Amino acid sequence: AGTSGLTILGFFLGQPDGALWQAVINRFLALFAIWVTAVLGLLYKKSQAR
């Protein structure tokens, strides 16, 4: 959750490098990758506990 917050904060505090839609897509893909990794990690941890 902390990395998601920092990613969103970076969107608002970062320097505008290009088009807004590119920045939004970039942050969305980053958040997607973060959450997929987190979910896969939790599933792996749960499977190892059995």
C-alpha positions in Angstrom: 0.0 0.0 0.0 2.9 2.3 0.7 4.3 1.9 -2.8 0.9 2.7 -4.3 0.8 5.9 -2.3 4.3 6.9 -3.4 3.4 6.2 -7.0 0.3 8.4 -6.9 2.2 11.1 -5.0 4.9 11.0 -7.7 2.3 11.7 -10.3 1.2 14.9 -8.6 4.7 16.1 -7.5 6.6 15.0 -10.6 7.8 17.2 -13.4 5.5 17.1 -16.5 7.6 15.3 -19.1 5.0 14.6 -21.8 1.3 14.3 -22.4 -1.0 13.8 -19.4 -2.5 10.6 -20.9 1.0 9.1 -21.0 1.7 9.9 -17.4 -1.7 8.4 -16.4 -1.1 5.2 -18.3 2.4 4.9 -16.9 1.2 5.3 -13.3 -1.7 2.9 -13.9 0.7 0.2 -15.3 3.0 0.8 -12.4 0.2 0.3 -9.9 -1.0 -2.7 -11.7 2.4 -4.3 -11.6 2.8 -3.5 -7.9 -0.6 -5.0 -7.0 -0.1 -8.1 -9.1 3.3 -8.7 -7.4 1.7 -8.2 -4.0 -1.2 -10.6 -4.7 1.2 -13.2 -6.1 3.4 -12.9 -3.1 0.5 -13.3 -0.7 -0.8 -16.4 -2.6 2.7 -17.9 -2.5 3.0 -17.2 1.2 -0.4 -18.8 1.8 0.5 -21.9 -0.3 3.7 -22.4 1.7 1.9 -22.2 5.0 -0.1 -25.4 4.1 
